[in-house]
Amino acid sequence: MSAVVAVSLCAVPAHADTAGGVIAWGKPDYDVTIPPPGALAGVTAVSAGSTTALALKGGAVLAWGANNWGANQIPAAATSGVSQIASGWGHELALKDGKVVAWGNNWYGQTTLPASVSSGVVAISTSNMHSLALKQGGQVISWGSRTDVPAAAQSGVTAISAGGDHNLVIKNGGVLAWGNNSYGQTTVPAALTSGVTSVSAGFYHSLALKNGTVYAWGRDNFHQTEVPPEALSDVVGVDAGFNHNVAVKADGSVVTWGSNLVGETFFPWCGPVYAVSAGDNDSFALKEDPNAAC
């Protein structure tokens, strides 16, 4: 996750010259952990939602898993020229030429886009029932079940992440958080006032990356905020799922922790990988050659 790109329930951005295939593990409902043939090569980003996954290939969005609310029905606008993707709870987002494209579940207005996201958007993030966009100049826009944005997030923000009912952003290298704080998920640790390079909001917990070290806070019912030793150095990307986390290290190795009720933190593959994404009960990564021998 580079500091200017949305990361919650969204892929760690791949290097510009890297393309590969999707690998997946965890709960197999709706065949969401079985990537379609088109997603096995040439993919530059992957995003895990609740029961739908998205991949970005040659500027076109691919979708698989549950098709509730038409989540897998890619609109024409998202079949070319897309630069970012974000999968939510039956609703999907894409970023194209600075404009947000949305489709799928609209129970809480998740796909009813505010006029302000029709141009100048540089990053997107979505999660349960709300979404965020980051505009040029660092203004955060929120819509869906949460529309509030504090004054401090109206300018100068460089990264965004939408969680279950809370948000994380980076401004001047420090983490800002707002929304539901029932488990302390928006009570930011003192160490995260500077030097933070990425953030990721889970359902009731939060993650940040600083100097290659993962920080975690909020709900810990599945030990999702107990960072393992392997994630305390050399981490280059991390994503928070519903109750689990997936991180990728500089050498392409994968670290997982938190809930493992359906195998979502049991990594059955070998690396190296270059991007990761954590969903509700499943996990995804990108590998240059998914069929390469270990």
Secondary structure, DSSP 8 states (H G I E B T S, - for coil): --TTS--TTS-----TT--BEEEEEE--GGGTTS--GGGSSSEEEEEE-SSEEEEEETTEEEEEE--GGGTT---GGGSSSEEEEEE-SSEEEEEETTEEEEEE--TTSTTS--GGGSSSEEEEEE-SSEEEEEETTS-EEEEES-----GGGSSSEEEEEE-SSEEEEEETTEEEEEE--TTSTT---GGGSS-EEEEEE-SSEEEEEETTEEEEEE--TTSTTS--GGGSSSEEEEEE-SSEEEEEETTS-EEEEE--TTSTT---S----SEEEE-SSEEEEEES-TT---
